[in-house]
Amino acid sequence: MHSQKATNMNHSLHSRTALVLGGGGSTGNAWLIGVIAGLFDAGLDVTTADLIIGTSAGSTAAAQITGAKPTDLFTATVAAVAPQRAGSVPQAISDQMERTARLISSAQDVADMRRRLGAAILEIPDRSEQWRAIVEPRLPSSSWPNQEVLITAVDADTGDPVVFDRDSGVDIVDAVAASCSSGFAYRIGDRRYIDGGYRTNADNADLAAGYERILVLSPFGGKSRTPFEWGLHLQTQIDELRAGGSTVETIFPGSDSEHMFGLNAMDLSLRPAAARAGYDQGKAHAERFTEFWV
C-alpha cells in the first residue's frame, strides 16, 4: 500500500495524460460513465489515459472503464431498473451528513479530521463481507488493469491517507470497496479503511501532479466540505497543478442536473437520468477537448 504516493511521484513533467474521477455517490458514478461514454461516442477515448485516479464512486468508475467499453457501461446504466424513492432524503443519509459535518467543523486540520472521522466510523458495526458482495458484481474484472490506476482511501485506525494500486498487494475489488466505504470501516486483512473522499476531497486531483494534461470529472462540481483555509478544495489543487506546468480541464454537472447529486447522490432511481445528463455533456465537450487530450 502507498500512503504518500502524491508526494513521491512524478517530480518532472511527463508528456502524458491523467484522468481524475471524483466521488459523488451512485448518481455520481452514473454521471461519470455517461460523460466518458459521450466523449467516446464523439470520438474521444479518455479511458486510455496514462493515469486514472478514482475516489469513492470514481474508484468504481475507474475499475469499470478499464474493464469494459464505455458505451456498454452506459447502456447498462440507463437500462437498469432501480427502485423508486420518495422525494425526501432518507433519514440515515441525513443523519450521517450531520454527524460528519460536526466532526469536520470540530477538526483543527485535515489530519485531525481524518482521525476523528476514522474513530467515529470504527464504532459502527462491520459490514465488510456484505459490502464486498455488493461491490464485486459492479466491476467487469477482479484484476487490476495494465495501465496505472490509483484508488484512494483513508486508514480508519490511524487517519493516514492511502493510495492503492496494482502493486499494493490488495485486490482491486477490496480497493474499490474501501474507497467507497463511508457508512462503516471496510476491513482488508488487519486494517480498516474509510471513503477516499476524506483523503483531501472528493476528487484528489493532487495525485496527478507531474502529468502534462489532466482532465477532472467532478460529480460534486469541485465542492468541498472542508474549510477553504485548509487548502484542499479542487480549485486550489488545480491552481497548484497548473503552477507545476500541467494543463487542466474540468467537467462538472450542468445546473439543470445538480439536484441529482449532494444529498440525492444515493438515490438509485436517479442513475439513468444522471447517466444521460453526463452523456450529453460528454458529447458536447468532445470537440473542445480532443485537441487538448490527443
Secondary structure as a PSIPRED ss2 file (coil, helix, strand):
# PSIPRED VFORMAT (PSIPRED V4.0)

   1 M C   1.000  0.000  0.000
   2 H E   0.000  0.000  1.000
   3 S C   1.000  0.000  0.000
   4 Q C   1.000  0.000  0.000
   5 K H   0.000  1.000  0.000
   6 A H   0.000  1.000  0.000
   7 T H   0.000  1.000  0.000
   8 N H   0.000  1.000  0.000
   9 M C   1.000  0.000  0.000
  10 N C   1.000  0.000  0.000
  11 H C   1.000  0.000  0.000
  12 S C   1.000  0.000  0.000
  13 L C   1.000  0.000  0.000
  14 H E   0.000  0.000  1.000
  15 S E   0.000  0.000  1.000
  16 R E   0.000  0.000  1.000
  17 T E   0.000  0.000  1.000
  18 A E   0.000  0.000  1.000
  19 L E   0.000  0.000  1.000
  20 V E   0.000  0.000  1.000
  21 L E   0.000  0.000  1.000
  22 G C   1.000  0.000  0.000
  23 G C   1.000  0.000  0.000
  24 G C   1.000  0.000  0.000
  25 G H   0.000  1.000  0.000
  26 S H   0.000  1.000  0.000
  27 T H   0.000  1.000  0.000
  28 G H   0.000  1.000  0.000
  29 N H   0.000  1.000  0.000
  30 A H   0.000  1.000  0.000
  31 W H   0.000  1.000  0.000
  32 L H   0.000  1.000  0.000
  33 I H   0.000  1.000  0.000
  34 G H   0.000  1.000  0.000
  35 V H   0.000  1.000  0.000
  36 I H   0.000  1.000  0.000
  37 A H   0.000  1.000  0.000
  38 G H   0.000  1.000  0.000
  39 L H   0.000  1.000  0.000
  40 F H   0.000  1.000  0.000
  41 D H   0.000  1.000  0.000
  42 A C   1.000  0.000  0.000
  43 G C   1.000  0.000  0.000
  44 L C   1.000  0.000  0.000
  45 D C   1.000  0.000  0.000
  46 V H   0.000  1.000  0.000
  47 T H   0.000  1.000  0.000
  48 T H   0.000  1.000  0.000
  49 A C   1.000  0.000  0.000
  50 D C   1.000  0.000  0.000
  51 L E   0.000  0.000  1.000
  52 I E   0.000  0.000  1.000
  53 I E   0.000  0.000  1.000
  54 G E   0.000  0.000  1.000
  55 T C   1.000  0.000  0.000
  56 S C   1.000  0.000  0.000
  57 A H   0.000  1.000  0.000
  58 G H   0.000  1.000  0.000
  59 S H   0.000  1.000  0.000
  60 T H   0.000  1.000  0.000
  61 A H   0.000  1.000  0.000
  62 A H   0.000  1.000  0.000
  63 A H   0.000  1.000  0.000
  64 Q H   0.000  1.000  0.000
  65 I H   0.000  1.000  0.000
  66 T C   1.000  0.000  0.000
  67 G C   1.000  0.000  0.000
  68 A C   1.000  0.000  0.000
  69 K C   1.000  0.000  0.000
  70 P H   0.000  1.000  0.000
  71 T H   0.000  1.000  0.000
  72 D H   0.000  1.000  0.000
  73 L H   0.000  1.000  0.000
  74 F H   0.000  1.000  0.000
  75 T H   0.000  1.000  0.000
  76 A H   0.000  1.000  0.000
  77 T H   0.000  1.000  0.000
  78 V H   0.000  1.000  0.000
  79 A H   0.000  1.000  0.000
  80 A C   1.000  0.000  0.000
  81 V C   1.000  0.000  0.000
  82 A C   1.000  0.000  0.000
  83 P C   1.000  0.000  0.000
  84 Q C   1.000  0.000  0.000
  85 R C   1.000  0.000  0.000
  86 A C   1.000  0.000  0.000
  87 G C   1.000  0.000  0.000
  88 S C   1.000  0.000  0.000
  89 V C   1.000  0.000  0.000
  90 P C   1.000  0.000  0.000
  91 Q H   0.000  1.000  0.000
  92 A H   0.000  1.000  0.000
  93 I H   0.000  1.000  0.000
  94 S H   0.000  1.000  0.000
  95 D H   0.000  1.000  0.000
  96 Q H   0.000  1.000  0.000
  97 M H   0.000  1.000  0.000
  98 E H   0.000  1.000  0.000
  99 R H   0.000  1.000  0.000
 100 T H   0.000  1.000  0.000
 101 A H   0.000  1.000  0.000
 102 R H   0.000  1.000  0.000
 103 L H   0.000  1.000  0.000
 104 I H   0.000  1.000  0.000
 105 S H   0.000  1.000  0.000
 106 S H   0.000  1.000  0.000
 107 A C   1.000  0.000  0.000
 108 Q C   1.000  0.000  0.000
 109 D C   1.000  0.000  0.000
 110 V H   0.000  1.000  0.000
 111 A H   0.000  1.000  0.000
 112 D H   0.000  1.000  0.000
 113 M H   0.000  1.000  0.000
 114 R H   0.000  1.000  0.000
 115 R H   0.000  1.000  0.000
 116 R H   0.000  1.000  0.000
 117 L H   0.000  1.000  0.000
 118 G H   0.000  1.000  0.000
 119 A H   0.000  1.000  0.000
 120 A H   0.000  1.000  0.000
 121 I H   0.000  1.000  0.000
 122 L C   1.000  0.000  0.000
 123 E C   1.000  0.000  0.000
 124 I C   1.000  0.000  0.000
 125 P C   1.000  0.000  0.000
 126 D C   1.000  0.000  0.000
 127 R C   1.000  0.000  0.000
 128 S H   0.000  1.000  0.000
 129 E H   0.000  1.000  0.000
 130 Q H   0.000  1.000  0.000
 131 W H   0.000  1.000  0.000
 132 R H   0.000  1.000  0.000
 133 A H   0.000  1.000  0.000
 134 I H   0.000  1.000  0.000
 135 V H   0.000  1.000  0.000
 136 E H   0.000  1.000  0.000
 137 P H   0.000  1.000  0.000
 138 R H   0.000  1.000  0.000
 139 L C   1.000  0.000  0.000
 140 P C   1.000  0.000  0.000
 141 S C   1.000  0.000  0.000
 142 S C   1.000  0.000  0.000
 143 S C   1.000  0.000  0.000
 144 W C   1.000  0.000  0.000
 145 P C   1.000  0.000  0.000
 146 N C   1.000  0.000  0.000
 147 Q C   1.000  0.000  0.000
 148 E E   0.000  0.000  1.000
 149 V E   0.000  0.000  1.000
 150 L E   0.000  0.000  1.000
 151 I E   0.000  0.000  1.000
 152 T E   0.000  0.000  1.000
 153 A E   0.000  0.000  1.000
 154 V E   0.000  0.000  1.000
 155 D E   0.000  0.000  1.000
 156 A C   1.000  0.000  0.000
 157 D C   1.000  0.000  0.000
 158 T C   1.000  0.000  0.000
 159 G C   1.000  0.000  0.000
 160 D C   1.000  0.000  0.000
 161 P E   0.000  0.000  1.000
 162 V E   0.000  0.000  1.000
 163 V E   0.000  0.000  1.000
 164 F E   0.000  0.000  1.000
 165 D C   1.000  0.000  0.000
 166 R C   1.000  0.000  0.000
 167 D C   1.000  0.000  0.000
 168 S C   1.000  0.000  0.000
 169 G C   1.000  0.000  0.000
 170 V C   1.000  0.000  0.000
 171 D C   1.000  0.000  0.000
 172 I H   0.000  1.000  0.000
 173 V H   0.000  1.000  0.000
 174 D H   0.000  1.000  0.000
 175 A H   0.000  1.000  0.000
 176 V H   0.000  1.000  0.000
 177 A H   0.000  1.000  0.000
 178 A H   0.000  1.000  0.000
 179 S H   0.000  1.000  0.000
 180 C C   1.000  0.000  0.000
 181 S C   1.000  0.000  0.000
 182 S C   1.000  0.000  0.000
 183 G C   1.000  0.000  0.000
 184 F C   1.000  0.000  0.000
 185 A C   1.000  0.000  0.000
 186 Y E   0.000  0.000  1.000
 187 R E   0.000  0.000  1.000
 188 I E   0.000  0.000  1.000
 189 G C   1.000  0.000  0.000
 190 D C   1.000  0.000  0.000
 191 R E   0.000  0.000  1.000
 192 R E   0.000  0.000  1.000
 193 Y E   0.000  0.000  1.000
 194 I E   0.000  0.000  1.000
 195 D E   0.000  0.000  1.000
 196 G H   0.000  1.000  0.000
 197 G H   0.000  1.000  0.000
 198 Y H   0.000  1.000  0.000
 199 R C   1.000  0.000  0.000
 200 T C   1.000  0.000  0.000
 201 N C   1.000  0.000  0.000
 202 A C   1.000  0.000  0.000
 203 D C   1.000  0.000  0.000
 204 N C   1.000  0.000  0.000
 205 A H   0.000  1.000  0.000
 206 D H   0.000  1.000  0.000
 207 L H   0.000  1.000  0.000
 208 A H   0.000  1.000  0.000
 209 A C   1.000  0.000  0.000
 210 G C   1.000  0.000  0.000
 211 Y E   0.000  0.000  1.000
 212 E E   0.000  0.000  1.000
 213 R E   0.000  0.000  1.000
 214 I E   0.000  0.000  1.000
 215 L E   0.000  0.000  1.000
 216 V E   0.000  0.000  1.000
 217 L E   0.000  0.000  1.000
 218 S C   1.000  0.000  0.000
 219 P C   1.000  0.000  0.000
 220 F C   1.000  0.000  0.000
 221 G C   1.000  0.000  0.000
 222 G C   1.000  0.000  0.000
 223 K C   1.000  0.000  0.000
 224 S C   1.000  0.000  0.000
 225 R C   1.000  0.000  0.000
 226 T C   1.000  0.000  0.000
 227 P C   1.000  0.000  0.000
 228 F H   0.000  1.000  0.000
 229 E H   0.000  1.000  0.000
 230 W H   0.000  1.000  0.000
 231 G C   1.000  0.000  0.000
 232 L C   1.000  0.000  0.000
 233 H C   1.000  0.000  0.000
 234 L H   0.000  1.000  0.000
 235 Q H   0.000  1.000  0.000
 236 T H   0.000  1.000  0.000
 237 Q H   0.000  1.000  0.000
 238 I H   0.000  1.000  0.000
 239 D H   0.000  1.000  0.000
 240 E H   0.000  1.000  0.000
 241 L H   0.000  1.000  0.000
 242 R H   0.000  1.000  0.000
 243 A H   0.000  1.000  0.000
 244 G C   1.000  0.000  0.000
 245 G C   1.000  0.000  0.000
 246 S C   1.000  0.000  0.000
 247 T E   0.000  0.000  1.000
 248 V E   0.000  0.000  1.000
 249 E E   0.000  0.000  1.000
 250 T E   0.000  0.000  1.000
 251 I E   0.000  0.000  1.000
 252 F C   1.000  0.000  0.000
 253 P C   1.000  0.000  0.000
 254 G C   1.000  0.000  0.000
 255 S H   0.000  1.000  0.000
 256 D H   0.000  1.000  0.000
 257 S H   0.000  1.000  0.000
 258 E H   0.000  1.000  0.000
 259 H H   0.000  1.000  0.000
 260 M H   0.000  1.000  0.000
 261 F C   1.000  0.000  0.000
 262 G H   0.000  1.000  0.000
 263 L H   0.000  1.000  0.000
 264 N H   0.000  1.000  0.000
 265 A C   1.000  0.000  0.000
 266 M C   1.000  0.000  0.000
 267 D C   1.000  0.000  0.000
 268 L H   0.000  1.000  0.000
 269 S H   0.000  1.000  0.000
 270 L H   0.000  1.000  0.000
 271 R H   0.000  1.000  0.000
 272 P H   0.000  1.000  0.000
 273 A H   0.000  1.000  0.000
 274 A H   0.000  1.000  0.000
 275 A H   0.000  1.000  0.000
 276 R H   0.000  1.000  0.000
 277 A H   0.000  1.000  0.000
 278 G H   0.000  1.000  0.000
 279 Y H   0.000  1.000  0.000
 280 D H   0.000  1.000  0.000
 281 Q H   0.000  1.000  0.000
 282 G H   0.000  1.000  0.000
 283 K H   0.000  1.000  0.000
 284 A H   0.000  1.000  0.000
 285 H H   0.000  1.000  0.000
 286 A H   0.000  1.000  0.000
 287 E H   0.000  1.000  0.000
 288 R H   0.000  1.000  0.000
 289 F H   0.000  1.000  0.000
 290 T H   0.000  1.000  0.000
 291 E H   0.000  1.000  0.000
 292 F H   0.000  1.000  0.000
 293 W H   0.000  1.000  0.000
 294 V C   1.000  0.000  0.000
